[in-house]
Amino acid sequence: MGTLDINSLLRLDEGLVHSDVYSSPEVFELEIRKLFHEGWVYIGHESEIPRPGDFVRRWIGRQSVILNRDGQGRLHLFMNRCRHRALTVCQLDSGNTDRFQCAYHGWTYGDDGALLGVTQPQGYGDDFCRDNLALTSVRMEVYRGFVWGNLSQNGVSLDEHLGVNAKHAIDLFCDASPQGEIVLQQGCLKGASYGNWKLQGGDGYHPPVTHEANFFYFTRLRRGETGNPIGSTGQIEQGYISRDLGNGHVALDVRTSGQRSLHYPKDAPWFDKYRRDLIAAHGQNRAEFILRALGNPHTVFMPNLHLVNACDLTLVRPMRVDYFEAYFYCAFLKGVPDELNEYRLRDTETRMGAAGYINPDDVEMFERMQDGMKQIANPWKYMARGMNRERIDEDAATPEAYSWSGTTMAHYSDELTQRAQLRWWAKRLSE
């Protein structure tokens, strides 16, 4: 591991990326250690555990953790490990409990992590102290209900990891609600791919080809047109943009283009109420921008969170160099008509489900790419699209609350996003 030269795998000034970036088990082990076990990882959302005693079981790399709310309503993030013999104390993905118990020897912990009971305590000496054997807490920070964990006590804060631009993406996603809050209580769709985890998300070049059937079918169905602006006539000046948001976070930005991933029935009475409530909450200018963008930042946050397609929140879990799992949540908006949230839920199901018209296409492409990257003849991938038209942009058409001013941008279909992710990736893995 110490001899691995990450920078030798990238020749980004030539637009070249070595296949080992996606296919080397040695590289993958370094990613798990450096990106997941020594950095900020998205865990879950506060709304998933609304009541005292609620919990969800999640993962930081290979480490099992428990995100819960204790009897006083306080959030905790614990290692899922008994302090006695290291057995996991939580076996369920979610639930409600006031205690966690080891099934091996019966050590029992409260929902605040404190060690409450030890089987046959007389077997320990007088210096035995329960206070020193609580569940191990994990460094945790929260931004607008999004909970992040970090196994390392050192390094940057969550604020520094996200940066202004990534926070503005979360702000736009949340502010699609008149109350500024999303709700994740609907469960999720679970998917798996025999591909590398970094292949998931952030590619604006593939939709007109990979999802051709969907693009043309739904274009005809909704607008009676046959063109695809992203694939044919859409220009940067029309708002078809890719962006480097810093720290590996990237966006496929169509916020100002009028291109919609959702098509709410605008003549419905419930949509008119939603519009009026949004204006009352955020003011005319911001509300009109949110409605045009549908609150969709289409942003990939490194290493494992995506907010895309207006209503999708995706959590990525890498398992092996050539296998990852993805959990697709539909983010409901707090304080909106039920019809709007039902519309969002049906949309997520239709696109990202097992019989959907987006994710199954993507999974097939990821697996074909992974097969190709195992080949040893000429292992360099060419990822130079758009290098000649990258430029700094002030994002002048966007309200300040959601602005990505000063970010590097190119066309929506350009590979700016992949190159931006890999620059951050190489920096972190080389530290």
C-alpha positions in Angstrom: 0.0 0.0 0.0 2.8 2.4 0.8 4.3 2.0 -2.7 1.1 2.9 -4.5 1.6 6.1 -6.6 -1.9 7.5 -7.1 -0.8 10.4 -9.2 0.8 8.1 -11.7 -2.7 6.9 -12.6 -3.8 10.3 -13.8 -2.7 12.4 -16.7 -5.5 14.8 -16.6 -3.7 17.5 -18.6 -4.0 15.0 -21.5 -7.5 13.9 -20.4 -6.2 10.4 -19.6 -7.2 8.2 -16.6 -5.7 4.7 -16.0 -8.2 1.9 -15.6 -6.7 0.9 -12.2 -8.5 4.0 -10.8 -11.6 1.9 -11.1 -10.4 -1.7 -11.2 -7.4 -2.0 -8.7 -8.2 -3.7 -5.4 -5.2 -1.9 -3.9 -6.6 1.5 -4.9 -10.0 0.5 -3.5 -8.5 -0.4 -0.1 -6.8 3.0 0.0 -10.1 4.7 -0.8 -11.8 2.9 2.0 -9.1 4.0 4.4 -8.6 7.6 3.2 -12.0 8.7 2.0 -14.4 6.7 4.2 -12.5 5.9 7.4 -10.6 9.2 7.6 -13.1 11.7 6.2 -16.7 12.9 6.2 -19.3 10.4 5.1 -23.1 11.0 4.8 -25.0 8.9 7.3 -28.6 9.8 7.1 -31.2 12.5 7.7 -32.7 13.7 11.0 -36.2 13.1 9.7 -35.5 9.3 9.5 -35.5 9.2 13.3 -38.2 11.7 14.4 -39.2 10.1 17.7 -37.3 9.4 20.9 -35.8 5.9 20.6 -35.8 5.8 16.8 -32.6 4.5 15.2 -31.2 3.5 11.8 -28.2 1.3 11.2 -25.7 2.6 8.6 -22.1 2.2 7.4 -19.0 4.3 7.3 -16.9 2.3 4.8 -16.8 -1.1 6.4 -17.7 0.1 9.9 -21.2 -0.4 11.2 -22.7 2.5 13.0 -26.0 3.4 14.8 -27.7 6.8 14.3 -30.3 7.2 17.0 -32.3 9.7 19.0 -32.3 9.2 22.8 -35.2 9.6 25.2 -34.4 13.3 25.5 -34.6 13.8 21.7 -30.8 14.2 21.3 -29.0 12.7 18.3 -26.2 10.2 18.7 -23.9 8.3 16.3 -22.3 5.2 17.9 -20.1 2.4 16.7 -22.2 -0.7 16.5 -19.9 -2.7 18.8 -20.2 -4.0 22.3 -17.3 -2.7 24.5 -16.9 -6.2 26.0 -16.2 -8.6 23.1 -17.0 -6.4 20.1 -20.2 -8.0 19.0 -22.6 -5.8 17.1 -25.5 -4.7 19.4 -27.9 -3.6 16.6 -29.0 -6.1 13.9 -31.9 -4.2 12.4 -31.8 -1.6 9.7 -34.3 0.6 11.6 -36.6 0.6 14.6 -37.3 2.1 18.0 -35.8 1.1 21.3 -34.5 2.5 24.5 -31.6 0.1 24.8 -29.1 -2.0 22.8 -28.1 -5.4 24.0 -25.3 -7.8 23.2 -26.8 -11.2 22.6 -23.5 -13.0 23.6 -23.1 -12.0 27.2 -26.0 -9.6 27.8 -24.2 -6.3 28.2 -26.9 -3.7 27.8 -26.6 0.0 26.7 -29.0 2.8 27.0 -30.2 4.9 24.0 -27.6 7.5 25.2 -24.9 5.0 24.9 -24.3 4.5 28.6 -23.6 1.0 29.8 -26.7 0.1 31.9 -26.2 -3.5 32.8 -23.5 -6.2 33.0 -24.3 -9.8 33.5 -22.9 -11.2 36.8 -21.0 -8.0 37.6 -19.5 -9.7 40.7 -17.0 -11.4 38.4 -15.2 -8.0 38.0 -13.0 -6.3 40.5 -13.8 -3.2 42.6 -12.2 -0.9 40.1 -14.7 -1.9 37.4 -16.3 1.3 36.1 -19.3 1.3 33.8 -18.9 4.9 33.0 -15.7 4.1 31.1 -17.4 1.5 28.9 -20.2 3.3 27.1 -20.7 2.8 23.4 -18.1 4.5 21.4 -19.3 7.8 19.9 -18.4 8.9 16.4 -17.6 12.5 15.4 -20.9 13.9 14.0 -22.0 17.1 12.4 -25.3 18.1 10.9 -26.2 20.6 8.1 -29.9 21.3 7.5 -30.9 17.8 8.8 -28.2 16.0 6.8 -26.1 14.0 9.3 -22.5 13.3 8.5 -20.0 11.1 10.4 -16.2 11.0 10.6 -14.2 8.2 12.2 -11.2 10.5 12.6 -11.1 13.2 15.3 -8.7 15.2 13.2 -9.0 16.9 9.9 -11.4 19.5 8.5 -14.8 20.4 9.7 -18.0 19.4 7.8 -18.3 23.1 6.9 -14.9 23.0 5.3 -15.6 19.6 3.6 -18.9 20.9 2.0 -17.8 24.4 1.3 -20.2 27.2 0.3 -21.2 25.8 -3.0 -22.2 22.3 -1.8 -24.1 23.9 1.0 -26.0 26.1 -1.5 -27.0 22.8 -3.3 -28.4 21.4 -0.1 -30.2 24.7 0.5 -31.9 24.6 -2.9 -33.0 21.0 -2.3 -34.5 21.8 1.1 -36.0 25.2 0.1 -38.3 23.5 -2.4 -40.3 23.1 0.8 -42.1 26.2 2.1 -40.9 25.2 5.5 -37.3 24.6 4.3 -37.3 20.9 5.3 -37.3 17.5 3.6 -38.7 14.3 5.1 -37.3 10.8 4.6 -39.8 8.4 6.1 -40.9 6.4 3.0 -38.2 3.7 3.0 -36.0 3.4 0.0 -35.4 1.4 -3.2 -32.2 -0.7 -3.0 -30.0 -1.4 -6.0 -26.7 -3.1 -6.6 -24.1 -2.9 -9.4 -21.1 -5.0 -10.3 -19.2 -1.8 -11.1 -16.9 0.7 -9.2 -18.7 3.0 -6.8 -17.2 6.1 -8.5 -19.1 5.4 -11.7 -22.4 6.3 -10.0 -23.6 9.8 -11.0 -22.3 13.0 -12.5 -22.2 12.1 -16.2 -24.1 14.4 -18.5 -22.9 12.9 -21.8 -24.7 9.6 -21.6 -28.5 10.4 -21.2 -29.4 10.9 -24.9 -27.8 7.6 -25.7 -28.2 5.3 -22.7 -31.7 6.6 -21.9 -32.7 7.3 -25.5 -36.0 5.4 -25.3 -37.0 7.3 -22.2 -35.9 10.7 -23.6 -37.9 10.4 -26.8 -40.9 8.7 -25.3 -41.4 11.2 -22.6 -40.6 14.2 -24.8 -43.4 13.1 -27.2 -45.7 12.3 -24.3 -45.3 15.6 -22.5 -44.5 18.3 -25.1 -45.1 16.8 -28.5 -41.5 17.3 -29.4 -38.8 15.0 -30.7 -35.6 16.9 -30.0 -33.4 16.5 -27.0 -31.8 19.8 -26.0 -29.1 18.2 -23.9 -28.0 16.0 -26.7 -28.5 18.3 -29.6 -29.2 22.0 -29.5 -28.7 22.8 -25.8 -26.0 25.4 -25.3 -24.1 26.6 -22.2 -25.7 30.0 -22.7 -29.1 28.3 -22.4 -28.2 26.9 -19.1 -26.9 23.4 -19.9 -23.9 23.4 -17.7 -21.6 21.1 -15.7 -19.8 22.6 -12.6 -16.9 21.9 -10.3 -18.2 22.9 -6.9 -14.9 22.2 -5.1 -13.7 19.4 -2.8 -14.8 16.8 -5.3 -18.4 17.9 -5.3 -19.9 18.4 -8.8 -23.2 19.4 -10.4 -25.0 18.9 -13.7 -26.6 22.3 -13.7 -29.9 22.9 -15.6 -31.4 25.1 -12.9 -31.8 28.1 -15.3 -32.5 26.2 -18.5 -36.2 25.3 -17.9 -35.3 21.6 -18.5 -37.4 19.7 -16.0 -36.9 16.3 -14.4 -40.4 16.6 -13.0 -43.5 17.9 -14.7 -46.1 18.9 -12.1 -49.5 19.6 -13.5 -49.4 23.4 -13.1 -53.2 23.8 -13.6 -53.9 21.6 -10.5 -55.3 23.6 -7.5 -52.8 21.9 -5.2 -49.9 23.2 -7.3 -51.3 26.7 -7.2 -51.4 26.4 -3.4 -47.8 25.2 -3.4 -46.7 28.1 -5.5 -48.4 30.6 -3.2 -46.9 29.0 -0.1 -43.4 29.0 -1.7 -43.6 32.7 -2.5 -44.8 33.5 1.0 -41.9 31.6 2.5 -39.0 32.7 0.3 -40.1 35.8 -1.6 -41.0 36.2 -5.2 -37.5 36.0 -6.7 -36.3 32.9 -4.9 -39.6 31.2 -5.2 -39.7 31.6 -9.0 -36.1 30.3 -9.2 -37.0 27.3 -7.1 -40.1 26.6 -9.2 -38.1 26.8 -12.4 -35.4 24.5 -11.0 -37.9 22.4 -9.1 -35.4 22.6 -6.2 -33.1 20.3 -8.2 -29.3 20.9 -7.7 -28.4 17.6 -9.4 -25.3 17.5 -7.2 -22.9 14.6 -6.4 -21.3 15.1 -3.0 -18.1 13.1 -2.4 -17.9 10.5 -1.3 -21.4 9.0 -1.0 -24.4 11.4 -1.4 -26.3 12.5 -4.5 -29.2 15.0 -4.6 -30.6 14.7 -8.2 -33.7 14.7 -10.3 -35.5 17.2 -8.0 -36.7 14.5 -5.5 -34.0 11.8 -5.3 -31.5 11.4 -2.4 -29.1 8.5 -3.1 -26.7 7.0 -0.6 -23.8 5.0 -2.2 -22.1 2.2 -0.3 -18.9 0.7 -1.8 -18.4 -3.0 -1.0 -15.6 -4.1 -3.3 -13.6 -2.5 -6.1 -16.2 -4.0 -8.6 -19.4 -3.9 -6.5 -21.4 -1.2 -4.8 -24.9 -0.8 -3.4 -27.1 2.3 -3.9 -30.1 3.3 -1.8 -32.6 5.6 -3.5 -34.8 7.7 -1.2 -37.6 10.0 -2.3 -37.3 13.2 -0.4 -40.8 14.5 0.6 -41.2 18.2 1.1 -42.5 19.3 4.5 -45.6 21.5 4.4 -46.8 20.8 0.9 -50.0 19.3 -0.4 -50.1 15.5 -0.3 -50.6 15.3 -4.0 -47.2 16.9 -4.7 -45.4 14.4 -2.5 -47.2 11.5 -4.1 -46.2 12.8 -7.5 -42.6 12.9 -6.3 -42.8 9.3 -5.0 -44.3 7.9 -8.2 -41.6 9.7 -10.1 -38.7 8.1 -8.1 -40.3 4.7 -8.4 -40.7 5.0 -12.1 -37.2 6.1 -12.7 -35.1 4.3 -10.1 -37.0 1.1 -9.4 -36.1 -2.4 -10.6 -38.4 -1.9 -13.6 -37.6 1.8 -13.9 -36.4 3.6 -17.0 -33.2 5.2 -15.6 -31.3 3.1 -13.0 -31.5 -0.3 -14.8 -29.9 1.4 -17.9 -27.2 2.9 -15.7 -26.4 -0.4 -13.9 -25.9 -2.1 -17.2 -23.5 0.6 -18.4 -21.5 0.5 -15.1 -21.1 -3.3 -15.4 -20.0 -3.1 -19.0 -17.5 -0.4 -18.1 -16.1 -2.6 -15.3 -15.6 -5.5 -17.7 -13.8 -3.2 -20.1 -11.5 -1.8 -17.4 -10.3 -5.3 -16.5 -8.6 -5.5 -19.9 -4.8 -4.9 -19.7 -4.0 -3.7 -23.3 -3.8 0.1 -23.4 -5.5 0.7 -20.0 -5.8 4.5 -20.4 -9.3 6.0 -20.6 -9.8 9.1 -22.6 -11.8 11.7 -20.6 -10.9 15.0 -22.2 -14.3 16.1 -23.4 -14.8 19.9 -22.8 -11.3 20.7 -21.6 -11.1 23.4 -24.2 -14.2 25.2 -23.0 -13.8 25.2 -19.2 -14.1 28.6 -17.7 -14.9 30.4 -14.4 -18.5 31.5 -14.2 -20.2 34.0 -11.8 -23.7 32.3 -12.0 -25.3 35.7 -12.4 -28.8 34.4 -13.1 -29.1 32.7 -9.7 -30.3 34.2 -6.4 -27.4 34.7 -4.0 -28.8 32.1 -1.6 -28.1 29.4 -4.2 -25.3 30.9 -6.2 -22.3 28.9 -7.5 -20.4 32.1 -8.3 -16.7 31.6 -9.1 -17.0 27.9 -10.0 -15.5 26.3 -13.0 -18.0 25.3 -15.6 -18.4 23.7 -19.0 -21.1 22.2 -21.1 -23.6 19.7 -19.5 -22.1 16.9 -21.6 -18.5 17.6 -20.8 -16.3 15.5 -18.5 -15.5 18.4 -16.2 -17.3 16.5 -13.5 -15.2 13.4 -13.6 -12.0 15.3 -13.8 -13.0 17.5 -10.8 -13.8 14.5 -8.7 -10.6 12.7 -9.6 -8.4 15.7 -8.7 -9.9 15.8 -5.2 -9.7 12.0 -5.1 -6.0 12.0 -5.9 -5.3 14.8 -3.4 -7.0 13.0 -0.6 -5.5 9.6 -1.3 -2.0 11.1 -1.5 -2.2 12.9 1.8 
